[in-house]
Amino acid sequence: MRRLAPALPSPCEVCRRWTGAGVCDPCLARFAPPLCRCLRCAIGMPGREPEPAPQAPVCAACVASPPPWRRAVSAVDYGFPWDTLVAALKFRNRPELAGTLSRLLEQAVVAAESRTPGWPGADLVLPVPLAPARLAARGYNQAWELARRVSQALGRQADSTWLQRPLHTEPLPGQTRQARARSLEGAFMVDPTRRTALAGRHVALVDDVLTTGATAREACSVLLRAGAGSVELWTLARTPEPCSTSSSSIPKSPPTPET
């Protein structure tokens, strides 16, 4: 078999230094430091390093109102430079960025699973689907671009058709949490021919950004009603609390490239 050539150097997507990866190590250290995150919603919490189970923290909001998924994993806070890269992935026809961004999510999933060794790992990876009109307009589903790469790296089954979104809903930014939930009612369904095969499966639901969780809640509830044994939520980025001072939630200018 012909061997593939090693990846050629390319400019870092943040600082434009030449690197062998999409984002260079100094930018990763600066903008993607390890954070202590809530086990259930992945919001950043006090402390710098993730805690092992059973000390893995749960935020007060999730104690009061637990989400339907078992665990949430996020790689970074949604802020500079990740908000810019996610926008390019979704709206500027740059699906190739999923290669770089999926590696961050893969590492976060591996770290999260290592902290809960007694839990069964997700054996089926599904993207949050787009409605047909939205998919046709964009040409690809950014969640699937992330999901298929992460699943391949982790050796898990992935499929873009098990969970479907037959109904188009209006864009969610700016809506209240209650309005988001109402607009998503009935938006998702499980492929009727796959319901039996879904029974008892441990599912990872993949999306690009977790904000209020309205989309994830509706999709997760549909999967659980269809017989999934458990659902985890894997997202590249997590929108921090408005008062957060975590490193990636504060806009910063990228470092000046070396010449």
N, C-alpha and C positions, 0 to 999 in steps of 0.2 A: 504494500500500500504506500502511496506517495505521502511523505511526511509534509505536514503543513509548516510553512515558514513562521518563525516567531512574529509576534505582533510588532509592527513598526512604531517607533516613537511618534507621538502626536501631541499637540498643545493641550495642556490641562484645561478643562472646561471652565475653571474658575480664574486662575491666575495667568494662564497662557504659557507657563513654563513648559518645556518639552518633558514628556514623561512617557513611560511605557504603559500607563493606565489612563483611563479617562479623567481621573482626578488625582493629582499628585499627593504624595504622603504628607507634605507640610500643610496642604489645604484640608486634608482629611483630619489631621491632628487639630487644626484650628476650628474647623466648622462641623466636625462630627465626633466630638469627644464622647466617651461612654457616660451615660446618664443613668441615674436611678429612676426607673419608670414604674408606674402602677401596673401590677400584673394583669388587671382587667381592662384598662382603657389606654395604657401606654403613655399617660400624661407624665411629664417630668415632675419628680418629687425631690425634696431636700436630700442631699447626699450626692456624691459623684459617681460611685461605683454601683453596678447592679448587685442586688442581694440574692444569695442562694435560697431556694426553698428550704424550710417553711418560712423563712424570714422575708420572702419576697413581699414587698409592700402593696397594699391596696389603698387607694385614696378614699377620702371620706364620701365623695359622691358615689363611688361604686359600692361602698359598704351600705349606704342608704338605699341605692337603687341599682342593683347589679345588672349589667348588660347581659343579653342572652348568650353571648359567646363565652367560651371558657377562658380564653387568654387573648390579649392583644399584644402584638409585636410591632414596634416601629423602629426604623433605623436612625432617623434624625428628627429634629424639630423643624417644623415648616417655617423657614425664614431664609435669609440670604446665606448661601447661594442656591439652596435647594428649591426655593419657590421659583426662581428664574429657570432652573433646569426642568422642573416639572411643567412649567408653562410651555417651554420649548418642546418637550416631549408630547404634550397634549394638543397644542394649538399651532405649532409652527412646523409641523411635518418633519419631526426629527425622531422617528421611532428608534433609531440606532442608539439614542441615549439610554434606552432601557438596558443595554448591555452593561454600561457603567453603573447605573443606579441599582440594577438587580443584584449586583455583587454586594452592595451595602446591605440590602434586605436579606440576602442569603446569610451573611455573617451575623446579622441580628437574630435570625431564626435559630441558627446553630447555637449561639450564646444562650438564648432563651430556653431552648430544649435541654441544654446542659445543666440548667439550674432547676429543672423539674424532671429528674431521671426516672421517676416512677410513673410519669404520665405517658400514655401511648402517643406516639407522634402522629401528626396528620398524614394520612396515606392517600388523600385525594386533594389536589390543589385546583381551585376554581377561581376564575376572575369575576369581579363584579361586572356584569354584562352591560353593554350599551343598547339602547333601543335601536331597532333597525334603521330608522332615519338618521340618527346620530352617527351610527357606525358607517353608513353609506357616505355621509358628508365628510367624516374624518378620514375614512379609509382604513382604519385600524383601531383596535381597542387598546389603550395604553395599559390597562390593568392586565390584559392577556399578554402583552409584550413582557411585562414584569413576571407574571405568573409562570409562563412557559420556561423562562430562563432559570428562575429560582428552582422550579420543580426538577428540571434536568440536572442542575448542579447537585441537588439533594437526593436524586434518585427516586422521586415520587411521581405517581401518576398525575397527569394534568389533562384537563379538557375544557374547551371554551363553550360547549353546548349543553352541559348538564343543567346549568342555571341560565334561565332566559329572561329577557326583559321585553315582553311584547308591547307594553304601553309606554308611550313617550310622556315624560313629565317635564314641567317647566324647570329651567335652571334654578338651583337651590340657593346660591349665595344671596345673603341679605334677608332671607326668610327666618322667622322665629323657629325654634325647635318644634313647636306644635304644628306650625304650618308645613314644615318639612315632612313631618310624619304623615300628615293628612295627604299631602301631594303624592306620597309614595305608596299609599295603600293600594294593593293589587298590582303593583308595577312588575313584580317578579313572579316567576313560576319555575318549577322543576320539570324538565322534559318528562312527559307522562310515561315514556318507554323506559326511563331510567329509575323510576321510583323504587322498584324492587331492589335494584343493584345498589341504591344509596343506603339502604337499611343498615344501620349500625356502623357506617363508615365515619372515620374521623376526618373532617373536612377543614382545609385551610382556605379561607376566603381572602382574595388578594385585591387591593386597591392602591391607588397612588397616595392619597392623602386622607387622614381621618380628622374630621373637624367636630361636628356635633354627634356623629355616629348615626344619624337618621337613616341614611342609605344602608349602612351595614346592619342596623337593627332589623330593618324590613327584610333584607336578603337572608340574614341569619335565621330569622323566625320562619321564613318559608322553608329553608333547608331542614330545620328541626322538625317542623310539622310533617315534612315529607319522609322523615324517618332517620335522618343523620344521627349518629351516636353522639357527636359533639362537633362544635365549630370553633375554630380559632380565626382571629382576624390578623392578617399580615399586611401592613401598609408601609410604604417607603417613608412617609413623613407623618408627623403628628403635630397638629396646630397647638401651640402652647397656650397656657392661660394668659389672658391679656396683661396681667401684672408680672408675668414671668420674666426673669432676668437670665435665663439660660443662654449659653453662648451663641446658639444659632438663631435665637428669637430676636436678636437685636441687629438691625441692618448694619453691615460693615462694608467698607470698600475692600476689594480683593487686594492681596499684596502685590506690590510692583514687580513685574517680571525682571529677572536678572538679564542683563545684556552681555 
